[in-house]
Every structure is written in C-alpha cells, then in structure tokens.
C-alpha cells in the first residue's frame, strides 16, 4: 500500500496534468480531485507536509492563451508588414 505522502503526490500529478490539458479552465473533475486531495492532506504528518511543500512544481506554469499576442514582437503584428519568418529574423 502506498504511503499517504505518495498518494498525495500522485493526486497532485493528476491535478497538474488535468489543469495543463484543460488550459486552466475549472471543471467538476478538478473539484472532485481537489476534494480527494483535501482528505489525503488531513492524514499527513507535519513532517510530510514540510517535505511536500518543498517539492518543486511538476510542470511549468502555462500562460493563458490570450497572453500570447502580448508576448509577440510588436513589429510582427504591424498592419502594413507581413509577419516575419524565421530566416528573416536570424
């Protein structure tokens, strides 16, 4: 049987994957998973909590899709010029 800490880590991996695949949109599946995580968290010891809180994130945070245009070079978006291709930039 897996330890409580291993069970929590697995639930956290599932949550991060779910959030990654749904682009951060909330869902009933996410709510259910968070409820399960809360129940497991209550069974952790203080030492296990300290260890879990020091764990690095499993996947890097993602930017919302709407932010992509803000991150693009301004001159690429100019109305009077076509977008640049890689060989023109390099």
C-alpha angles and dihedrals in degrees: 000000000000120000120252090250092053090048091052092048090052091050090049090052089051091049094050091048091048091050091047094050094045093046091238096304112144120241141174088253090058092048091051092049092049090052090053090048090052091053092050092045090058089059095054122104121235090253092052091050091053090051093048093048090055093054114111119239114276096223130018117259114263127226117238111257092245091063094062093085090052090055095052121097109270095229090055088063095048111131095221096052130061116238114276121248123221096259090056092053098045 
